[in-house]
Amino acid sequence: MRFEEYVPDYVLRNYLRVGQKVTILKNSRLSAQVPSNPEMKPWSMLTLNDVPAEIVNFLPGYTEVYAPHKVHNHQVVWKDDDVYYSTDINNVKEVRDAD
C-alpha cells in the first residue's frame, strides 16, 4: 500500500536511517552550507537530476504555533566533501515509494 494521504513527518522518518543510501528527487530544493568556512554564507538550489546521497543526519521539523501555521518538515542531511546539503524529507525517493 502506498501513502495516498497526508502522513506526519515523524512517521516518514521511520523509513530512513543514518548511513542509508537514498535518492533525492529531481527538482528538489536543497540548502547547502560549509560549516568549516563560517565566512561562506549558506545557499540554496534546485536539483536538475536525481541525486544519490548517504544520510548523515536529520534536522527536526516544526509547526508554528501562531498563524499562519507554517509547517517546516523534517530535513535529511548528507555531505559531499566539505559541503553539507539538506532537503525536505518528502523529496526522498525511498520515502515516496514506501509501502
CYANA upper distance limits for C-alpha pairs under 8 A (distance plus 0.5 A):
  1 MET  CA     99 ASP  CA      5.56
  2 ARG  CA     97 ASP  CA      7.43
  2 ARG  CA     98 ALA  CA      6.84
  2 ARG  CA     99 ASP  CA      5.34
  3 PHE  CA      7 VAL  CA      7.78
  3 PHE  CA     96 ARG  CA      8.18
  3 PHE  CA     98 ALA  CA      7.86
  3 PHE  CA     99 ASP  CA      7.51
  7 VAL  CA     11 VAL  CA      7.28
  7 VAL  CA     12 LEU  CA      7.53
  8 PRO  CA     12 LEU  CA      7.21
  9 ASP  CA     13 ARG  CA      6.91
  9 ASP  CA     61 GLY  CA      8.03
  9 ASP  CA     73 ASN  CA      6.75
  9 ASP  CA     74 HIS  CA      6.74
  9 ASP  CA     89 ILE  CA      8.22
 10 TYR  CA     14 ASN  CA      7.51
 10 TYR  CA     74 HIS  CA      8.17
 11 VAL  CA     15 TYR  CA      8.16
 12 LEU  CA     16 LEU  CA      8.13
 12 LEU  CA     89 ILE  CA      8.06
 12 LEU  CA     95 VAL  CA      7.02
 13 ARG  CA     17 ARG  CA      8.34
 13 ARG  CA     74 HIS  CA      8.29
 13 ARG  CA     89 ILE  CA      8.07
 15 TYR  CA     94 GLU  CA      8.27
 15 TYR  CA     95 VAL  CA      6.96
 15 TYR  CA     98 ALA  CA      7.79
 16 LEU  CA     20 GLN  CA      7.30
 16 LEU  CA     95 VAL  CA      8.12
 17 ARG  CA     55 ILE  CA      7.61
 18 VAL  CA     54 GLU  CA      8.17
 18 VAL  CA     55 ILE  CA      5.53
 18 VAL  CA     56 VAL  CA      5.72
 18 VAL  CA     57 ASN  CA      6.46
 19 GLY  CA     54 GLU  CA      6.19
 19 GLY  CA     55 ILE  CA      5.69
 19 GLY  CA     56 VAL  CA      6.48
 20 GLN  CA     54 GLU  CA      5.99
 20 GLN  CA     55 ILE  CA      6.13
 21 LYS  CA     52 PRO  CA      7.62
 21 LYS  CA     53 ALA  CA      6.15
 21 LYS  CA     54 GLU  CA      4.80
 21 LYS  CA     55 ILE  CA      7.01
 22 VAL  CA     52 PRO  CA      6.42
 22 VAL  CA     53 ALA  CA      5.88
 22 VAL  CA     54 GLU  CA      6.60
 22 VAL  CA     55 ILE  CA      7.84
 22 VAL  CA     92 VAL  CA      7.29
 22 VAL  CA     93 LYS  CA      7.54
 22 VAL  CA     94 GLU  CA      6.96
 23 THR  CA     50 ASP  CA      6.82
 23 THR  CA     51 VAL  CA      6.01
 23 THR  CA     52 PRO  CA      5.10
 23 THR  CA     53 ALA  CA      6.54
 23 THR  CA     92 VAL  CA      6.32
 23 THR  CA     93 LYS  CA      5.94
 23 THR  CA     94 GLU  CA      7.49
 24 ILE  CA     28 SER  CA      7.68
 24 ILE  CA     50 ASP  CA      6.04
 24 ILE  CA     51 VAL  CA      5.42
 24 ILE  CA     52 PRO  CA      6.76
 24 ILE  CA     53 ALA  CA      7.50
 24 ILE  CA     91 ASN  CA      6.30
 24 ILE  CA     92 VAL  CA      5.27
 24 ILE  CA     93 LYS  CA      6.60
 25 LEU  CA     47 THR  CA      8.08
 25 LEU  CA     49 ASN  CA      7.56
 25 LEU  CA     50 ASP  CA      5.14
 25 LEU  CA     51 VAL  CA      7.07
 25 LEU  CA     91 ASN  CA      6.10
 25 LEU  CA     92 VAL  CA      6.56
 25 LEU  CA     93 LYS  CA      6.48
 26 LYS  CA     46 LEU  CA      8.42
 26 LYS  CA     47 THR  CA      5.83
 26 LYS  CA     48 LEU  CA      6.08
 26 LYS  CA     49 ASN  CA      4.95
 26 LYS  CA     50 ASP  CA      4.96
 26 LYS  CA     51 VAL  CA      7.77
 27 ASN  CA     46 LEU  CA      5.90
 27 ASN  CA     47 THR  CA      5.35
 27 ASN  CA     48 LEU  CA      6.32
 27 ASN  CA     49 ASN  CA      7.56
 28 SER  CA     46 LEU  CA      5.88
 28 SER  CA     47 THR  CA      5.91
 28 SER  CA     87 THR  CA      7.77
 28 SER  CA     91 ASN  CA      6.56
 29 ARG  CA     44 SER  CA      7.44
 29 ARG  CA     45 MET  CA      6.23
 29 ARG  CA     46 LEU  CA      5.09
 29 ARG  CA     47 THR  CA      7.20
 29 ARG  CA     87 THR  CA      6.83
 29 ARG  CA     88 ASP  CA      8.35
 30 LEU  CA     44 SER  CA      5.89
 30 LEU  CA     45 MET  CA      5.81
 30 LEU  CA     46 LEU  CA      6.50
 30 LEU  CA     47 THR  CA      7.72
 30 LEU  CA     85 TYR  CA      6.92
 30 LEU  CA     86 SER  CA      6.17
 30 LEU  CA     87 THR  CA      5.48
 31 SER  CA     42 PRO  CA      7.61
 31 SER  CA     43 TRP  CA      6.35
 31 SER  CA     44 SER  CA      4.82
 31 SER  CA     45 MET  CA      7.18
 31 SER  CA     85 TYR  CA      6.06
 31 SER  CA     86 SER  CA      5.78
 31 SER  CA     87 THR  CA      6.94
 32 ALA  CA     42 PRO  CA      6.09
 32 ALA  CA     43 TRP  CA      5.85
 32 ALA  CA     44 SER  CA      6.37
 32 ALA  CA     83 VAL  CA      7.05
 32 ALA  CA     84 TYR  CA      6.10
 32 ALA  CA     85 TYR  CA      4.98
 32 ALA  CA     86 SER  CA      7.08
 33 GLN  CA     40 MET  CA      8.07
 33 GLN  CA     41 LYS  CA      7.38
 33 GLN  CA     42 PRO  CA      4.95
 33 GLN  CA     43 TRP  CA      7.06
 33 GLN  CA     83 VAL  CA      6.18
 33 GLN  CA     84 TYR  CA      5.97
 33 GLN  CA     85 TYR  CA      7.24
 34 VAL  CA     38 PRO  CA      7.62
 34 VAL  CA     40 MET  CA      7.28
 34 VAL  CA     41 LYS  CA      8.48
 34 VAL  CA     42 PRO  CA      7.77
 34 VAL  CA     82 ASP  CA      6.45
 34 VAL  CA     83 VAL  CA      5.33
 34 VAL  CA     84 TYR  CA      6.74
 35 PRO  CA     82 ASP  CA      8.28
 35 PRO  CA     83 VAL  CA      8.18
 35 PRO  CA     84 TYR  CA      8.30
 36 SER  CA     82 ASP  CA      7.74
 47 THR  CA     51 VAL  CA      7.94
 53 ALA  CA     78 TRP  CA      6.67
 53 ALA  CA     79 LYS  CA      8.36
 54 GLU  CA     78 TRP  CA      6.26
 54 GLU  CA     79 LYS  CA      8.11
 55 ILE  CA     76 VAL  CA      7.01
 55 ILE  CA     77 VAL  CA      6.16
 55 ILE  CA     78 TRP  CA      5.37
 55 ILE  CA     79 LYS  CA      8.42
 56 VAL  CA     76 VAL  CA      8.39
 56 VAL  CA     77 VAL  CA      6.19
 56 VAL  CA     78 TRP  CA      5.62
 56 VAL  CA     79 LYS  CA      7.54
 57 ASN  CA     76 VAL  CA      6.76
 57 ASN  CA     77 VAL  CA      5.51
 57 ASN  CA     78 TRP  CA      7.40
 58 PHE  CA     74 HIS  CA      7.38
 58 PHE  CA     75 GLN  CA      6.04
 58 PHE  CA     76 VAL  CA      5.22
 58 PHE  CA     77 VAL  CA      6.11
 59 LEU  CA     74 HIS  CA      6.16
 59 LEU  CA     75 GLN  CA      5.38
 59 LEU  CA     76 VAL  CA      6.97
 59 LEU  CA     77 VAL  CA      7.78
 60 PRO  CA     73 ASN  CA      7.74
 60 PRO  CA     74 HIS  CA      5.25
 60 PRO  CA     75 GLN  CA      7.06
 61 GLY  CA     71 VAL  CA      7.98
 61 GLY  CA     72 HIS  CA      5.55
 61 GLY  CA     73 ASN  CA      4.86
 61 GLY  CA     74 HIS  CA      4.61
 61 GLY  CA     75 GLN  CA      7.58
 62 TYR  CA     71 VAL  CA      6.44
 62 TYR  CA     72 HIS  CA      5.74
 62 TYR  CA     73 ASN  CA      7.05
 62 TYR  CA     74 HIS  CA      8.26
 63 THR  CA     69 HIS  CA      6.71
 63 THR  CA     70 LYS  CA      6.29
 63 THR  CA     71 VAL  CA      4.93
 63 THR  CA     72 HIS  CA      6.74
 64 GLU  CA     68 PRO  CA      8.13
 64 GLU  CA     69 HIS  CA      5.40
 64 GLU  CA     70 LYS  CA      6.01
 64 GLU  CA     71 VAL  CA      7.07
 65 VAL  CA     69 HIS  CA      6.73
 73 ASN  CA     88 ASP  CA      6.50
 73 ASN  CA     89 ILE  CA      7.33
 74 HIS  CA     88 ASP  CA      6.55
 74 HIS  CA     89 ILE  CA      6.17
 75 GLN  CA     86 SER  CA      6.45
 75 GLN  CA     87 THR  CA      5.66
 75 GLN  CA     88 ASP  CA      5.04
 75 GLN  CA     89 ILE  CA      5.58
 76 VAL  CA     86 SER  CA      5.89
 76 VAL  CA     87 THR  CA      6.19
 76 VAL  CA     88 ASP  CA      6.99
 76 VAL  CA     89 ILE  CA      6.18
 77 VAL  CA     84 TYR  CA      7.31
 77 VAL  CA     85 TYR  CA      6.08
 77 VAL  CA     86 SER  CA      4.89
 77 VAL  CA     87 THR  CA      7.48
 78 TRP  CA     84 TYR  CA      6.30
 78 TRP  CA     85 TYR  CA      5.90
 78 TRP  CA     86 SER  CA      6.99
 79 LYS  CA     83 VAL  CA      6.21
 79 LYS  CA     84 TYR  CA      4.95
 79 LYS  CA     85 TYR  CA      6.59
 80 ASP  CA     84 TYR  CA      6.98
 80 ASP  CA     85 TYR  CA      8.32
 87 THR  CA     91 ASN  CA      7.26
 88 ASP  CA     92 VAL  CA      8.23
 89 ILE  CA     95 VAL  CA      7.88
 90 ASN  CA     95 VAL  CA      7.02
 90 ASN  CA     96 ARG  CA      7.21
 91 ASN  CA     95 VAL  CA      8.31
 91 ASN  CA     96 ARG  CA      8.15
 92 VAL  CA     96 ARG  CA      6.99
 93 LYS  CA     97 ASP  CA      6.56
 94 GLU  CA     98 ALA  CA      6.42
